[in-house]
């Protein structure tokens, strides 16, 4: 097949658009869509300046998504005095798996000459995910523990580094899966929260106040295209699934969406187009509905609806075993 734009050999065919693109035009297409998302989400305030710069913390795991995001952000803003980019890596304590992905993070940040920080569950919480999985005091999936711990550290250290925004590498597949899960669970309030937390344009979101605003610049890019971009750019991504990954329900949704996309190209894009519009409407409807005043956790100081946050309760449960 030939590239639609230049006639050279195509490296990909996007069934949802019909486009055939060569390596150069494919990579340019991915970068263009990411930059368009940054503009459409109003991520860079008009008053940002060298004297009043923005600090963007990137959750860099070493996987393909976060590596591609970090690379494109550096290409776009690495020499822009209005923005400081900081890569933040969380080491969960998963032998073999995380050590290799940390190597990828270090290699990338060194190549880009980007500030890179790393924190670990062991240093901050006194636990390692390998041990948590073995003990499993709450009888729940590893991802349930890990999600709580990871979110806490990303938020805590993004705040410590003075972040204006926290950026993660969620791609189109990730977001379409989340959207479909929220629909199937009938969780309208979660749809509203999703808009204000990470997918709404910053000029339309409610100010979360207590939390660092999040953004997902890769959310228009299909997962396979992210992987192809990482390969073509020879980026040091560690493309291996976590050995403790066990989100069974999300896995079912993933397979369903892949089948739908195969039979009906464009399904993921259409899901997200409708979901984002509905999310904005529900956010307006449910803002303030059942809103809970947040307290400081009496043990660690994190924001929580109760006296003790979920993270501290989990750690207590793990230590009791």
C-alpha positions in Angstrom: 0.0 0.0 0.0 1.1 3.6 -0.7 0.9 6.6 1.6 -2.1 8.8 0.7 0.0 11.9 1.0 3.3 11.1 -0.6 3.1 7.8 -2.4 5.8 6.1 -0.3 5.2 2.7 1.4 2.5 2.9 4.0 3.3 1.6 7.5 -0.3 1.7 8.7 -3.9 1.7 7.6 -6.5 3.4 9.9 -9.7 1.5 9.1 -11.8 4.2 11.0 -10.6 6.9 8.6 -9.5 4.9 5.6 -6.1 6.6 5.7 -2.9 4.9 4.5 0.2 6.7 5.9 4.0 6.3 5.6 6.2 6.5 8.7 6.8 10.2 8.5 3.1 11.1 7.9 1.9 8.7 10.5 4.1 10.1 13.2 3.2 13.6 12.2 -0.5 12.6 12.4 -0.1 11.3 16.0 1.7 14.4 17.1 -0.8 16.7 15.4 -3.7 15.0 17.2 -2.0 15.2 20.6 -1.3 18.9 20.1 -4.8 19.5 19.0 -6.1 17.9 22.1 -3.9 20.1 24.2 -5.3 23.2 22.5 -8.9 22.0 22.6 -8.7 21.1 26.3 -7.2 24.6 26.9 -4.3 23.1 28.8 -2.0 26.1 28.4 -3.4 29.2 30.1 -3.2 32.4 28.2 -1.4 34.1 31.1 1.4 31.5 31.1 4.7 33.3 30.6 8.5 32.9 31.3 7.8 35.0 34.4 4.7 32.9 35.4 5.4 29.4 34.0 3.3 26.3 34.3 4.6 23.2 35.9 3.4 20.0 34.3 4.2 16.7 36.0 4.0 13.6 33.7 3.3 10.2 35.2 6.1 8.3 33.5 5.8 4.5 34.0 8.1 3.4 31.2 5.3 1.8 29.3 4.5 2.8 25.7 1.8 5.3 26.5 3.7 7.4 29.0 6.9 7.2 27.0 5.2 8.4 23.9 3.4 11.2 25.8 6.7 12.3 27.4 8.5 12.3 24.0 5.8 14.4 22.3 5.5 16.8 25.1 9.2 17.4 25.1 9.2 17.8 21.3 6.4 20.4 21.7 7.3 22.2 24.9 10.8 21.2 25.8 12.3 24.5 24.9 9.2 26.6 25.8 10.0 28.8 28.8 6.3 29.0 29.7 6.3 25.3 30.8 8.5 23.2 33.0 8.1 19.4 32.4 8.9 17.0 35.3 8.7 13.2 34.8 7.5 11.3 37.9 8.0 7.5 38.1 6.3 5.3 40.8 8.1 2.1 41.7 5.5 -0.3 43.1 7.9 -3.1 44.1 7.2 -5.7 41.4 10.3 -7.7 40.9 11.6 -7.8 37.3 8.7 -6.0 35.8 9.1 -2.5 37.3 12.9 -2.6 37.4 13.0 -2.9 33.6 10.4 -0.1 33.1 12.3 2.2 35.5 15.4 1.6 33.3 13.3 2.8 30.3 12.2 5.9 32.3 15.8 6.8 33.2 17.0 6.3 29.6 14.3 8.5 28.2 14.6 11.3 30.7 18.4 11.3 30.2 17.9 11.4 26.4 15.5 14.3 26.7 17.5 16.0 29.5 14.3 16.2 31.5 14.0 16.4 35.3 13.1 12.9 36.5 11.9 12.0 40.0 11.2 8.5 41.3 9.3 7.5 44.5 8.5 4.0 45.7 5.7 2.2 47.7 8.5 0.8 49.9 10.0 4.1 50.8 6.7 5.9 51.3 4.4 3.2 52.6 6.7 0.4 53.8 5.1 -2.1 51.4 5.9 -3.7 48.1 3.3 -4.9 45.7 4.7 -8.4 45.5 4.2 -8.7 49.2 0.7 -7.1 49.1 -0.4 -9.6 46.5 0.9 -12.5 48.6 -0.9 -11.3 51.8 -4.0 -9.9 50.1 -5.7 -9.0 53.4 -8.8 -7.5 51.8 -9.3 -10.4 49.3 -9.4 -8.1 46.3 -7.6 -7.7 43.0 -4.0 -6.4 43.0 -5.0 -3.5 40.8 -7.4 -2.3 43.6 -4.5 -1.9 46.0 -2.2 -0.5 43.5 -4.6 2.1 42.1 -5.1 3.6 45.6 -1.4 3.7 46.3 -0.4 5.1 42.9 -3.0 7.8 42.9 -1.9 8.9 46.3 1.7 9.2 45.4 1.1 10.9 42.0 -1.1 13.5 43.8 1.2 13.9 46.8 4.4 14.4 44.8 2.8 16.4 42.0 1.7 18.8 44.7 5.2 18.8 46.3 6.8 19.7 43.0 4.3 22.6 42.5 2.4 21.1 39.6 -0.3 23.0 37.9 -1.3 19.9 36.0 -0.7 16.2 36.3 -0.6 14.4 32.9 -1.1 10.7 32.3 -0.8 8.5 29.2 -4.3 7.2 28.9 -5.1 6.4 25.2 -8.3 6.1 23.2 -8.8 2.5 24.1 -8.4 3.2 27.8 -10.9 6.0 27.8 -13.5 4.2 25.7 -13.3 1.2 28.1 -13.9 3.5 31.0 -16.8 5.2 29.3 -18.5 1.9 28.4 -17.9 0.6 32.0 -19.6 3.7 33.5 -22.6 3.2 31.1 -23.0 -0.5 31.8 -22.7 0.1 35.6 -25.3 2.9 35.3 -23.0 5.2 37.2 -24.1 8.6 36.0 -22.4 10.5 38.9 -19.1 8.8 37.9 -19.6 10.1 34.4 -20.0 13.6 35.8 -16.9 13.2 38.0 -14.9 11.9 35.0 -15.6 15.2 33.1 -14.4 17.4 35.9 -11.5 15.2 36.9 -9.7 14.6 33.6 -11.6 14.8 30.2 -13.3 18.2 30.2 -11.8 21.2 28.7 -10.1 23.3 31.5 -12.3 26.3 30.7 -15.4 24.2 31.4 -14.4 22.1 34.4 -15.3 22.8 38.0 -12.2 23.8 40.0 -11.4 20.8 42.1 -9.5 22.9 44.5 -8.0 20.2 46.7 -6.5 18.2 43.9 -4.1 18.7 41.1 -6.0 19.0 37.8 -5.4 16.0 35.5 -5.1 15.8 31.7 -4.9 13.1 29.1 -3.4 14.4 25.9 -3.2 10.9 24.3 -6.9 10.2 24.6 -7.6 10.5 20.9 -4.9 8.0 19.8 -5.7 4.3 19.5 -3.5 2.0 21.6 -2.0 0.2 18.5 -1.0 3.6 17.0 0.7 4.6 20.3 2.7 1.3 20.1 3.6 1.8 16.5 4.7 5.4 17.2 7.0 4.1 20.0 8.4 1.5 17.7 9.0 3.8 14.7 10.6 6.5 17.0 12.7 3.8 18.7 11.7 5.0 22.1 12.8 3.0 25.2 9.4 1.7 26.1 9.0 -1.4 28.3 6.0 -3.2 26.6 5.1 -6.0 29.0 1.9 -6.5 30.9 2.2 -6.3 34.7 2.3 -9.8 36.2 -0.3 -8.9 38.8 -2.7 -7.3 36.4 -6.2 -8.8 37.0 -8.9 -6.3 36.1 -11.2 -9.0 34.8 -14.2 -6.8 34.0 -12.1 -4.2 32.2 -10.6 -7.1 30.2 -14.0 -8.2 29.1 -14.9 -4.7 28.0 -11.5 -4.4 26.2 -12.3 -7.6 24.2 -15.8 -6.4 23.4 -14.6 -3.0 22.1 -11.8 -4.6 20.0 -14.4 -6.9 18.3 -16.8 -3.9 17.8 -14.0 -1.9 16.3 -13.0 -4.7 14.0 -16.6 -5.0 12.7 -17.5 -1.3 12.9 -14.4 0.9 12.5 -14.7 4.1 14.4 -16.6 2.7 17.3 -14.1 3.9 19.9 -14.1 7.5 18.5 -17.9 7.6 18.4 -18.3 6.3 21.9 -16.0 9.0 23.2 -17.6 11.8 21.1 -21.0 11.0 22.6 -19.6 10.3 26.1 -17.8 13.6 26.4 -20.9 15.5 25.4 -23.0 13.6 27.9 -20.3 13.9 30.6 -20.4 17.7 30.3 -24.2 17.7 30.6 -24.2 15.4 33.6 -21.4 17.4 35.3 -23.6 20.5 35.1 -26.5 18.5 36.5 -24.7 16.7 39.4 -22.2 19.3 40.5 -22.7 19.8 44.2 -25.1 16.9 44.4 -24.3 15.0 47.5 -20.9 16.8 47.7 -18.9 15.8 50.8 -16.6 18.1 52.6 -13.1 16.7 52.6 -10.9 16.5 55.7 -7.2 15.9 56.2 -6.4 12.3 57.0 -5.5 12.2 60.6 -2.5 9.9 59.8 -1.0 11.2 56.6 -2.7 14.5 55.8 -4.2 13.4 52.5 -7.7 14.6 51.6 -10.5 12.2 52.6 -14.2 12.2 53.3 -13.6 10.4 56.6 -11.1 10.6 59.4 -8.6 8.1 57.8 -8.0 7.8 54.1 -8.4 4.6 52.1 -4.6 4.3 51.6 -3.9 4.4 55.3 -6.6 1.9 56.0 -5.2 -0.5 53.4 -1.7 -0.2 54.8 -3.0 -0.9 58.3 -4.7 -4.0 57.0 -1.6 -5.2 55.2 0.6 -4.7 58.2 -1.8 -6.6 60.4 -1.3 -9.8 58.4 
